[in-house]
Amino acid sequence: SRAIKTNQDLLPETPWTHIFYNDFWGTLLTHSGSHKSYRPLCTLSFRLNHAIGGLNPWSYHLVNVLLHAAVTGLFTSFSKILLGDGYWTFMAGLMFASHPIHTEAVAGIVGRADVGASLFFLLSLLCYIKHCSTRGYSARTWGWFLGTGLCAGCSMLWKEQGVTVLAVSAVYDVFVFHRLKIKQILPTIYKRKNLSLFLSISLLTFWGSSLLGARLYWMGNKPPSFSNSDNPAADSDSLLTRTLTFFYLPTKNLWLLLCPDTLSFDWSMDAVPLLKTVCDWRNLHTVAFYTGLLLLAYYGLKSPSEDRECNGKTVTNGKQNANGHSCLSDVEYQNSETKSSFASKVENGINNDVSQRTQLPSTENIVVLSLSLLIIPFVPATNLFFYVGFVIAERVLYIPSMGFCLLITVGARALYVKVQKRFFKSLIFYATATLIVFYGLKTAIRNGDWQNEEMLYRSGIKVNPAKAWGNLGNVLKSQSKISEAESAYRNALYYRSNMADMLYNL
């Protein structure tokens, strides 16, 4: 309602330039009540929809679905760069296309902010990959870099987290394109090897800082303020409660990506009870999550040894293994001819073999990039730098889910290559395919919940009963179902007795 129905910025009589001075809801950015959600390109797309079809929701939904299809196509192209041709790339694309966590962003019209930001996020990343591959060999390389910067800016103007693509691009350049390890980064900078890498990273840092500085200035240099019900942990007086809860929330988000069985339109209020003591059993989930994350990061960033595993193959001193596969070949075609050998050495942390740039990254490289794609775009939602106006929001997982889908796919591929028996290979392949099928079925079921407000609010009762019953009461009241509405309001007050608007409505 606030983003479209009552947003004056969508009306033709309102000068379109107002979009660049107001927030996502049509409130002046410098106003004390503004949420500081500066997304002018998304609002502009709503205005175009309004100009074409007014408040008919059909065209709005059509644009959302087309955007999701475009993002899926770009993500599949990006996966092809990492995984090569074949069914693993196709599976990564299918997993992203069908993941239930995307339902809120695609079926909910205002979720277009996340989908649009993802579109330019991937365009920026693909432009930077082109910049890396042409760097030093073509005058077009800086044209690709300009495209990277412009698309990153557009992504940020669709939604704030879009600017994080610049950090993901830096990770790709350092750990995937140049294949550096942690120990090799500082010596490379100190010895001034490969100045083009240093220049590119410096320009990414400068442009990212400029975008963030401009946005902070434009929103009045003040962070937004939220109510206690929006983010209860942020309003807690206990440092221990805030710390334990904020550390736990990423664990809950990852579980929603892995097993999206229970989804909700709203996770505010008491949907996720606060962790108030170290004895809370959910702290075990937190420990397990960060331990696994550190192990994955260590696996991807560890220093190379004489004998190491690469894409499920044992590689000694960078040479091919017995069955003829190189470290950087597309391992899914075990019986096909390898594309090229991994023959060059790494000197001072810089790979000087030009031919190697056309080869596929190793499993370790993809794990590092997948983790960066999973973690970095999620950082703005962690309350680490500033408090956000939600506990969990499924829509903000739209971009991080790219890293998740890549991580699952490359893990399945590595297992597929590692096992020897055909039975286990088939088991891994069909298990991955079955996961995609279940995700698709869940998405179809979840779309049913988004058909109308009543169904949506009923679906959220299990997760957030106070908010869901309250909203359901409003819907039932508008349908003149007075007794049912009264019951819904009383149910809402049962779970949260201090809701003034529910008391008033009752």
C-alpha angles and dihedrals in degrees: 000000000000095000097049119359098051098022107118091197090074095059118099092228090060112086107250090227089073087076089072094054100044133066127246091281097049096259120133108262093229092051114113091233095053118116088212092233098153107189107143097160092054091048089048090055089052089051091053090050089050092050091052103040109004111218095338101129095209096083092045091055092045091056091049092052093046090050091050090050090051092048090049091052092050092046090052090051089050091049090051090059089056103034103027128221119329143063098311091065089046090051092051090053093047092049091053093044094052103035111131093218087073094062095091093049095048104031093039107072096215088054085080087093090070096040093048092046089051091053093057090037090063093040089054092048093048090049090053091049087054089048090054094048094049098038111129094005106067139035088225092071093091090046087060089048090052088052088052092055096044094048091047089053091049090048090054090049089055091049134345099245091061090087089069089078088084091062091047089051090054090051090051092051096048104035104025109027097035094025093218123169126219093261092052099054100075095043089050091054093042094050091043093233117168101009091189090068091049091048093050094049091046091052091048090052093047094048093046092050091048093052093048092046092050092048093049090050093047093052091054100262090273128114118230122258123227135193125251092254093056095058113002095179092058089054094050118115092212117090089200092055093048093047097047093044096047091048090050098048096072087054090055091048092052090051089054088055094047099039111014093181097130115041130170139188089227133029098177130115110027098340087117108031114225119259102234103168138035087239092069106119091223088073086075088064089052093051092047092048097052092041090055091045092052092047091052091048091049091050091053098041103036118124115263117260132195092262116034139150118248122182088342093308127109110240122190118202090341093301130129122270125240097275092058101254121137124216092254103040126111098269098194091079098065095169097042127095115271116250096226141329128261095237106141125094128229111243120191089342095301125107110217099184107110094194091060090067090074092054125095121261120255123252089259091055092050092048091055093048092045091052091049090049090049098044110030098057088046095053095087089059095051097081086236097125101016138358117264129211098247143050097219126354118187092203093065089061091067094095097035089053087071089066090045093052091048092048093051092045097048090045091053090046092051091051090046091055095041098055117077105201118085091222092062091044090055091045092055093045095049092042089057091046090049090052089055091049092051091048089052093049092049090050091053091050092045091052087060089062089057096055093099141351096260094055091044094052093045089053090056098053093093094055104032108013097171095053094037096049091046094052091043089053090056091051093048091048090054087052090053091244091140101169093047090047091051090052091049092051091050090050090052091051090048089064097037114018098184098064101127096191091054091050090049093048092047 
